Amino acid sequence: MDHSPQRTRSNVAIVTGGARGIGFGIGTCLAAAGYRVALWDRHGEGAERAAAELRRGGTKAFGMRCDVASYESIEQATQRTEAELGIASLLVNNAATRHRAPLEDLPKADWDEEVAVNLSGVFYCTQIIGRRMLGAGHGGIINIASLGANSGLALRGAYTPTKAGVLGLTMLTAVEWGARGIRCNAISPGIVASPGNADVYASDALTAGRRSFVPLGRLGTAEDIGDVVVFLDSDAARYINGVNIPVDGGASHALVSLYPTIGPDGSHLPSALAALPRKIPD
């Protein structure tokens, strides 16, 4: 039996937050795998430019404005996607926002926005598009979570609570819809440079510090995430349902190794990981 990745029976993919960064990287990987791609983003012009780039590579794609915090906006985007490409066989819930503030200073408006986009938006898209998938009898949903879903990500507002909620919704969807032909899984990206956190990577010191946290010795890319999306929607992953896959170069397993420690020779080390030999990434 051939277990190589195969496209699903219908190959129309919707990627929310698809105008740039991880979302556009996912769209690029899906296009390379033969999907027709709809890029939704609340920055409509950016989504249209991103889709135009995919079309230059021969992919049937379009981009449009969609605010996932609005049920009506999603319904309108879904109708246009079906008119342009057909019923989606794959939904990638990637759109997210974050605010930086200590918990005691986080404005209510910022909390409300993160909940609306990061969690309610995932539910809205899942329900609206999932109903079409249920009618077709097959489909895939992939939710982009975060390593912060399983840890307290300090100074990041509602990000940890909302991403933890995304994992809960992933499991619930997998359980309720699995027997009806819909698989739902999550991906938790690790340290990935993107336009949304460009201010962090403008600092060479911060960039080097983040890279030192990753056992593979490099930052992640949007395509690292996109390749796993393609795999999860393939026949090779046909028995994977309700899981969360960290795509982080091993960073989620490195926490204890970052504690200050004592080396084999008795010397004081800032961390065990920092003291290990490192290969310079190509």
C-alpha atoms as a printed R data frame, in Angstrom:
    type eleno elety resid chain resno       x      y       z
1   ATOM     1    CA   MET     A     1   0.000  0.000   0.000
2   ATOM     2    CA   ASP     A     2   1.261  3.463  -0.910
3   ATOM     3    CA   HIS     A     3   1.506  5.576   2.239
4   ATOM     4    CA   SER     A     4   3.023  8.632   0.584
5   ATOM     5    CA   PRO     A     5   1.178 11.906   1.218
6   ATOM     6    CA   GLN     A     6  -1.790 12.360  -1.094
7   ATOM     7    CA   ARG     A     7  -4.105 15.332  -1.505
8   ATOM     8    CA   THR     A     8  -7.593 15.044  -0.097
9   ATOM     9    CA   ARG     A     9 -10.518 14.358  -2.460
10  ATOM    10    CA   SER     A    10 -11.168 18.078  -2.788
11  ATOM    11    CA   ASN     A    11  -8.188 20.355  -2.558
12  ATOM    12    CA   VAL     A    12  -9.539 23.779  -1.647
13  ATOM    13    CA   ALA     A    13  -7.838 25.355   1.365
14  ATOM    14    CA   ILE     A    14  -8.751 28.418   3.405
15  ATOM    15    CA   VAL     A    15  -5.991 30.042   5.464
16  ATOM    16    CA   THR     A    16  -7.011 32.778   7.889
17  ATOM    17    CA   GLY     A    17  -4.453 35.452   8.643
18  ATOM    18    CA   GLY     A    18  -2.936 34.536   5.291
19  ATOM    19    CA   ALA     A    19  -1.558 37.867   4.132
20  ATOM    20    CA   ARG     A    20   1.918 37.435   5.601
21  ATOM    21    CA   GLY     A    21   4.112 35.543   8.017
22  ATOM    22    CA   ILE     A    22   3.153 32.021   9.030
23  ATOM    23    CA   GLY     A    23  -0.200 32.278   7.243
24  ATOM    24    CA   PHE     A    24   1.377 33.137   3.921
25  ATOM    25    CA   GLY     A    25   4.031 30.451   4.437
26  ATOM    26    CA   ILE     A    26   1.250 27.914   4.943
27  ATOM    27    CA   GLY     A    27  -0.485 29.160   1.811
28  ATOM    28    CA   THR     A    28   2.756 28.833  -0.163
29  ATOM    29    CA   CYS     A    29   3.253 25.225   0.943
30  ATOM    30    CA   LEU     A    30  -0.356 24.340   0.150
31  ATOM    31    CA   ALA     A    31  -0.016 25.904  -3.292
32  ATOM    32    CA   ALA     A    32   3.109 23.846  -3.952
33  ATOM    33    CA   ALA     A    33   1.146 20.728  -2.940
34  ATOM    34    CA   GLY     A    34  -1.532 21.469  -5.537
35  ATOM    35    CA   TYR     A    35  -4.264 23.106  -3.468
36  ATOM    36    CA   ARG     A    36  -6.428 25.974  -4.599
37  ATOM    37    CA   VAL     A    37  -5.929 28.558  -1.885
38  ATOM    38    CA   ALA     A    38  -8.079 31.284  -0.339
39  ATOM    39    CA   LEU     A    39  -6.140 33.708   1.854
40  ATOM    40    CA   TRP     A    40  -8.329 35.564   4.332
41  ATOM    41    CA   ASP     A    41  -7.010 38.462   6.366
42  ATOM    42    CA   ARG     A    42  -8.407 41.566   8.003
43  ATOM    43    CA   HIS     A    43  -5.836 43.412   5.886
44  ATOM    44    CA   GLY     A    44  -7.602 42.776   2.598
45  ATOM    45    CA   GLU     A    45  -5.075 44.484   0.332
46  ATOM    46    CA   GLY     A    46  -2.272 42.420   1.850
47  ATOM    47    CA   ALA     A    47  -4.262 39.235   1.285
48  ATOM    48    CA   GLU     A    48  -4.850 40.179  -2.343
49  ATOM    49    CA   ARG     A    49  -1.127 40.874  -2.884
50  ATOM    50    CA   ALA     A    50  -0.214 37.546  -1.277
51  ATOM    51    CA   ALA     A    51  -2.699 35.678  -3.466
52  ATOM    52    CA   ALA     A    52  -1.332 37.429  -6.566
53  ATOM    53    CA   GLU     A    53   2.101 36.069  -5.678
54  ATOM    54    CA   LEU     A    54   0.689 32.538  -5.486
55  ATOM    55    CA   ARG     A    55  -1.026 33.008  -8.848
56  ATOM    56    CA   ARG     A    56   2.278 33.979 -10.429
57  ATOM    57    CA   GLY     A    57   3.453 30.501  -9.493
58  ATOM    58    CA   GLY     A    58   0.503 28.915 -11.300
59  ATOM    59    CA   THR     A    59  -1.815 28.388  -8.320
60  ATOM    60    CA   LYS     A    60  -5.494 29.231  -8.452
61  ATOM    61    CA   ALA     A    61  -5.726 31.566  -5.479
62  ATOM    62    CA   PHE     A    62  -7.458 34.663  -4.268
63  ATOM    63    CA   GLY     A    63  -7.239 36.887  -1.221
64  ATOM    64    CA   MET     A    64  -9.875 38.959   0.499
65  ATOM    65    CA   ARG     A    65 -10.621 40.879   3.636
66  ATOM    66    CA   CYS     A    66 -12.168 38.831   6.421
67  ATOM    67    CA   ASP     A    67 -12.406 39.710  10.094
68  ATOM    68    CA   VAL     A    68 -12.642 36.380  11.924
69  ATOM    69    CA   ALA     A    69 -14.035 38.161  14.980
70  ATOM    70    CA   SER     A    70 -17.177 38.806  12.909
71  ATOM    71    CA   TYR     A    71 -19.559 35.919  12.163
72  ATOM    72    CA   GLU     A    72 -21.061 37.894   9.285
73  ATOM    73    CA   SER     A    73 -17.648 38.586   7.743
74  ATOM    74    CA   ILE     A    74 -16.804 34.877   7.810
75  ATOM    75    CA   GLU     A    75 -20.107 33.932   6.208
76  ATOM    76    CA   GLN     A    76 -19.500 36.439   3.410
77  ATOM    77    CA   ALA     A    77 -15.930 35.207   2.886
78  ATOM    78    CA   THR     A    78 -17.143 31.597   2.824
79  ATOM    79    CA   GLN     A    79 -19.722 32.348   0.152
80  ATOM    80    CA   ARG     A    80 -17.162 34.106  -2.026
81  ATOM    81    CA   THR     A    81 -14.634 31.287  -1.548
82  ATOM    82    CA   GLU     A    82 -17.205 28.730  -2.673
83  ATOM    83    CA   ALA     A    83 -18.033 30.847  -5.715
84  ATOM    84    CA   GLU     A    84 -14.358 31.246  -6.630
85  ATOM    85    CA   LEU     A    85 -12.892 27.855  -5.703
86  ATOM    86    CA   GLY     A    86 -15.593 25.489  -4.409
87  ATOM    87    CA   ILE     A    87 -16.329 24.094  -0.944
88  ATOM    88    CA   ALA     A    88 -13.238 24.042   1.241
89  ATOM    89    CA   SER     A    89 -11.752 20.672   2.112
90  ATOM    90    CA   LEU     A    90  -9.207 22.233   4.478
91  ATOM    91    CA   LEU     A    91  -9.507 25.065   6.972
92  ATOM    92    CA   VAL     A    92  -6.367 26.441   8.616
93  ATOM    93    CA   ASN     A    93  -7.269 28.671  11.567
94  ATOM    94    CA   ASN     A    94  -4.138 30.801  11.750
95  ATOM    95    CA   ALA     A    95  -5.383 34.360  12.369
96  ATOM    96    CA   ALA     A    96  -4.362 35.703  15.772
97  ATOM    97    CA   THR     A    97  -3.439 38.880  17.578
98  ATOM    98    CA   ARG     A    98  -1.558 39.625  20.765
99  ATOM    99    CA   HIS     A    99  -0.967 42.533  23.128
100 ATOM   100    CA   ARG     A   100   1.982 43.081  25.418
101 ATOM   101    CA   ALA     A   101   1.213 44.092  28.982
102 ATOM   102    CA   PRO     A   102   1.447 42.767  32.538
103 ATOM   103    CA   LEU     A   103  -1.778 41.071  33.555
104 ATOM   104    CA   GLU     A   104  -2.641 43.797  36.061
105 ATOM   105    CA   ASP     A   105  -2.308 46.491  33.386
106 ATOM   106    CA   LEU     A   106  -3.920 44.702  30.449
107 ATOM   107    CA   PRO     A   107  -6.785 46.885  29.145
108 ATOM   108    CA   LYS     A   108 -10.152 45.180  28.926
109 ATOM   109    CA   ALA     A   109 -10.365 46.146  25.255
110 ATOM   110    CA   ASP     A   110  -7.127 44.281  24.520
111 ATOM   111    CA   TRP     A   111  -8.345 41.185  26.372
112 ATOM   112    CA   ASP     A   112 -11.653 41.305  24.495
113 ATOM   113    CA   GLU     A   113  -9.918 41.637  21.116
114 ATOM   114    CA   GLU     A   114  -7.631 38.662  21.727
115 ATOM   115    CA   VAL     A   115 -10.515 36.471  22.845
116 ATOM   116    CA   ALA     A   116 -12.586 37.574  19.843
117 ATOM   117    CA   VAL     A   117  -9.854 36.890  17.262
118 ATOM   118    CA   ASN     A   118  -7.786 34.078  18.769
119 ATOM   119    CA   LEU     A   119 -10.557 31.930  20.223
120 ATOM   120    CA   SER     A   120 -14.020 33.016  19.104
121 ATOM   121    CA   GLY     A   121 -12.722 33.454  15.560
122 ATOM   122    CA   VAL     A   122 -11.506 29.858  15.508
123 ATOM   123    CA   PHE     A   123 -14.902 28.660  16.715
124 ATOM   124    CA   TYR     A   124 -16.800 30.795  14.212
125 ATOM   125    CA   CYS     A   125 -14.713 29.592  11.256
126 ATOM   126    CA   THR     A   126 -14.876 26.000  12.461
127 ATOM   127    CA   GLN     A   127 -18.647 26.089  12.780
128 ATOM   128    CA   ILE     A   128 -19.422 27.912   9.526
129 ATOM   129    CA   ILE     A   129 -16.981 26.044   7.295
130 ATOM   130    CA   GLY     A   130 -17.294 22.800   9.231
131 ATOM   131    CA   ARG     A   131 -20.996 22.621   8.419
132 ATOM   132    CA   ARG     A   132 -20.081 22.534   4.722
133 ATOM   133    CA   MET     A   133 -17.498 19.821   5.361
134 ATOM   134    CA   LEU     A   134 -20.033 17.769   7.292
135 ATOM   135    CA   GLY     A   135 -22.394 18.042   4.365
136 ATOM   136    CA   ALA     A   136 -19.674 16.829   2.022
137 ATOM   137    CA   GLY     A   137 -18.728 14.007   4.412
138 ATOM   138    CA   HIS     A   138 -15.007 14.836   4.609
139 ATOM   139    CA   GLY     A   139 -12.600 17.614   5.478
140 ATOM   140    CA   GLY     A   140  -9.721 18.721   7.627
141 ATOM   141    CA   ILE     A   141  -9.292 21.496  10.177
142 ATOM   142    CA   ILE     A   142  -5.880 22.550  11.447
143 ATOM   143    CA   ASN     A   143  -5.649 25.091  14.246
144 ATOM   144    CA   ILE     A   144  -2.457 27.067  14.776
145 ATOM   145    CA   ALA     A   145  -1.933 27.174  18.536
146 ATOM   146    CA   SER     A   146   1.307 28.088  20.337
147 ATOM   147    CA   LEU     A   147   3.888 26.753  22.749
148 ATOM   148    CA   GLY     A   148   2.366 29.375  25.039
149 ATOM   149    CA   ALA     A   149  -0.844 27.331  25.180
150 ATOM   150    CA   ASN     A   150   0.844 24.999  27.667
151 ATOM   151    CA   SER     A   151   2.786 27.559  29.689
152 ATOM   152    CA   GLY     A   152   2.284 30.990  31.178
153 ATOM   153    CA   LEU     A   153   3.641 33.325  28.506
154 ATOM   154    CA   ALA     A   154   4.399 36.353  30.665
155 ATOM   155    CA   LEU     A   155   3.653 39.880  29.432
156 ATOM   156    CA   ARG     A   156   1.578 38.607  26.504
157 ATOM   157    CA   GLY     A   157  -1.904 39.470  27.680
158 ATOM   158    CA   ALA     A   158  -4.602 36.955  26.830
159 ATOM   159    CA   TYR     A   159  -2.416 34.940  24.458
160 ATOM   160    CA   THR     A   160  -1.901 31.918  26.723
161 ATOM   161    CA   PRO     A   161  -5.576 31.611  27.757
162 ATOM   162    CA   THR     A   162  -6.847 31.963  24.195
163 ATOM   163    CA   LYS     A   163  -4.358 29.518  22.708
164 ATOM   164    CA   ALA     A   164  -5.105 27.022  25.484
165 ATOM   165    CA   GLY     A   165  -8.742 27.388  24.472
166 ATOM   166    CA   VAL     A   166  -7.791 26.621  20.869
167 ATOM   167    CA   LEU     A   167  -6.314 23.304  21.997
168 ATOM   168    CA   GLY     A   168  -9.523 22.506  23.887
169 ATOM   169    CA   LEU     A   169 -11.606 23.311  20.829
170 ATOM   170    CA   THR     A   170  -9.308 21.141  18.710
171 ATOM   171    CA   MET     A   171  -9.921 18.128  20.931
172 ATOM   172    CA   LEU     A   172 -13.673 18.751  21.077
173 ATOM   173    CA   THR     A   173 -13.950 19.065  17.290
174 ATOM   174    CA   ALA     A   174 -11.927 15.893  16.781
175 ATOM   175    CA   VAL     A   175 -14.163 13.937  19.132
176 ATOM   176    CA   GLU     A   176 -17.505 15.221  17.839
177 ATOM   177    CA   TRP     A   177 -16.750 15.216  14.118
178 ATOM   178    CA   GLY     A   178 -14.200 12.440  13.665
179 ATOM   179    CA   ALA     A   179 -16.796  9.772  12.945
180 ATOM   180    CA   ARG     A   180 -18.402 12.130  10.416
181 ATOM   181    CA   GLY     A   181 -15.294 12.397   8.257
182 ATOM   182    CA   ILE     A   182 -13.671 15.531   9.716
183 ATOM   183    CA   ARG     A   183 -10.235 15.380  11.300
184 ATOM   184    CA   CYS     A   184  -9.079 18.281  13.475
185 ATOM   185    CA   ASN     A   185  -5.519 18.777  14.712
186 ATOM   186    CA   ALA     A   186  -3.367 21.587  16.056
187 ATOM   187    CA   ILE     A   187   0.164 22.813  15.442
188 ATOM   188    CA   SER     A   188   2.114 24.783  18.040
189 ATOM   189    CA   PRO     A   189   4.848 26.783  16.316
190 ATOM   190    CA   GLY     A   190   8.024 27.445  18.220
191 ATOM   191    CA   ILE     A   191  10.298 30.438  17.758
192 ATOM   192    CA   VAL     A   192   9.455 31.667  14.267
193 ATOM   193    CA   ALA     A   193  10.512 35.051  12.925
194 ATOM   194    CA   SER     A   194   7.612 36.796  11.188
195 ATOM   195    CA   PRO     A   195   6.415 40.328  10.417
196 ATOM   196    CA   GLY     A   196   4.262 40.210  13.532
197 ATOM   197    CA   ASN     A   197   7.324 40.037  15.803
198 ATOM   198    CA   ALA     A   198   9.811 41.894  13.600
199 ATOM   199    CA   ASP     A   199  10.659 44.262  16.469
200 ATOM   200    CA   VAL     A   200  12.128 41.340  18.413
201 ATOM   201    CA   TYR     A   201  14.350 40.234  15.551
202 ATOM   202    CA   ALA     A   202  15.551 43.756  14.850
203 ATOM   203    CA   SER     A   203  17.879 43.122  17.792
204 ATOM   204    CA   ASP     A   204  20.833 40.835  17.045
205 ATOM   205    CA   ALA     A   205  21.178 40.079  20.751
206 ATOM   206    CA   LEU     A   206  17.545 39.001  21.123
207 ATOM   207    CA   THR     A   207  17.740 36.956  17.945
208 ATOM   208    CA   ALA     A   208  20.874 35.160  19.120
209 ATOM   209    CA   GLY     A   209  19.333 34.571  22.531
210 ATOM   210    CA   ARG     A   210  16.227 33.018  21.020
211 ATOM   211    CA   ARG     A   211  18.277 30.861  18.679
212 ATOM   212    CA   SER     A   212  20.292 29.546  21.641
213 ATOM   213    CA   PHE     A   213  17.045 28.248  23.161
214 ATOM   214    CA   VAL     A   214  16.409 25.885  20.223
215 ATOM   215    CA   PRO     A   215  18.186 22.488  20.266
216 ATOM   216    CA   LEU     A   216  18.289 22.442  16.445
217 ATOM   217    CA   GLY     A   217  20.230 25.688  16.592
218 ATOM   218    CA   ARG     A   218  18.062 27.816  14.300
219 ATOM   219    CA   LEU     A   219  14.864 29.806  14.253
220 ATOM   220    CA   GLY     A   220  11.803 28.293  12.636
221 ATOM   221    CA   THR     A   221  10.381 29.427   9.318
222 ATOM   222    CA   ALA     A   222   6.833 29.795   8.087
223 ATOM   223    CA   GLU     A   223   7.503 26.953   5.671
224 ATOM   224    CA   ASP     A   224   8.427 24.671   8.583
225 ATOM   225    CA   ILE     A   225   4.852 25.128   9.772
226 ATOM   226    CA   GLY     A   226   3.351 24.904   6.283
227 ATOM   227    CA   ASP     A   227   4.993 21.577   5.535
228 ATOM   228    CA   VAL     A   228   3.376 20.059   8.632
229 ATOM   229    CA   VAL     A   229   0.003 21.459   7.584
230 ATOM   230    CA   VAL     A   230   0.353 19.678   4.232
231 ATOM   231    CA   PHE     A   231   1.307 16.446   6.005
232 ATOM   232    CA   LEU     A   232  -1.601 16.592   8.457
233 ATOM   233    CA   ASP     A   233  -4.083 16.989   5.620
234 ATOM   234    CA   SER     A   234  -2.582 14.120   3.627
235 ATOM   235    CA   ASP     A   235  -3.527 10.454   3.519
236 ATOM   236    CA   ALA     A   236  -0.295  9.703   5.374
237 ATOM   237    CA   ALA     A   237  -1.890 11.331   8.447
238 ATOM   238    CA   ARG     A   238  -5.288  9.712   7.997
239 ATOM   239    CA   TYR     A   239  -5.336  8.226  11.538
240 ATOM   240    CA   ILE     A   240  -4.127 11.374  13.297
241 ATOM   241    CA   ASN     A   241  -6.996 13.214  14.966
242 ATOM   242    CA   GLY     A   242  -7.153 15.585  17.927
243 ATOM   243    CA   VAL     A   243  -3.411 15.965  18.465
244 ATOM   244    CA   ASN     A   244  -1.220 19.007  19.006
245 ATOM   245    CA   ILE     A   245   2.154 18.870  17.248
246 ATOM   246    CA   PRO     A   246   4.888 21.226  18.503
247 ATOM   247    CA   VAL     A   247   6.938 22.383  15.503
248 ATOM   248    CA   ASP     A   248   9.684 24.022  17.505
249 ATOM   249    CA   GLY     A   249  13.056 22.412  16.852
250 ATOM   250    CA   GLY     A   250  12.847 20.720  20.245
251 ATOM   251    CA   ALA     A   251  12.495 23.964  22.213
252 ATOM   252    CA   SER     A   252   9.548 22.706  24.282
253 ATOM   253    CA   HIS     A   253  11.801 19.980  25.726
254 ATOM   254    CA   ALA     A   254  14.714 22.277  26.568
255 ATOM   255    CA   LEU     A   255  13.365 24.237  29.544
256 ATOM   256    CA   VAL     A   256  15.159 22.369  32.332
257 ATOM   257    CA   SER     A   257  18.397 22.487  30.334
258 ATOM   258    CA   LEU     A   258  18.216 26.284  30.397
259 ATOM   259    CA   TYR     A   259  18.543 26.473  34.169
260 ATOM   260    CA   PRO     A   260  21.938 27.664  35.464
261 ATOM   261    CA   THR     A   261  23.913 24.552  36.409
262 ATOM   262    CA   ILE     A   262  27.313 23.026  37.111
263 ATOM   263    CA   GLY     A   263  29.320 21.387  34.341
264 ATOM   264    CA   PRO     A   264  31.131 18.026  34.450
265 ATOM   265    CA   ASP     A   265  34.304 19.817  35.531
266 ATOM   266    CA   GLY     A   266  32.548 21.693  38.348
267 ATOM   267    CA   SER     A   267  32.391 25.016  36.515
268 ATOM   268    CA   HIS     A   268  29.304 27.212  36.799
269 ATOM   269    CA   LEU     A   269  27.352 27.360  33.547
270 ATOM   270    CA   PRO     A   270  24.602 29.815  32.536
271 ATOM   271    CA   SER     A   271  22.737 26.778  31.173
272 ATOM   272    CA   ALA     A   272  23.503 23.236  30.136
273 ATOM   273    CA   LEU     A   273  22.132 23.867  26.647
274 ATOM   274    CA   ALA     A   274  24.365 26.888  26.126
275 ATOM   275    CA   ALA     A   275  27.409 24.815  27.063
276 ATOM   276    CA   LEU     A   276  26.815 22.075  24.502
277 ATOM   277    CA   PRO     A   277  28.679 22.088  21.179
278 ATOM   278    CA   ARG     A   278  26.617 23.806  18.504
279 ATOM   279    CA   LYS     A   279  26.602 23.390  14.771
280 ATOM   280    CA   ILE     A   280  26.411 26.646  12.853
281 ATOM   281    CA   PRO     A   281  23.207 26.467  10.790
282 ATOM   282    CA   ASP     A   282  23.704 26.481   7.022
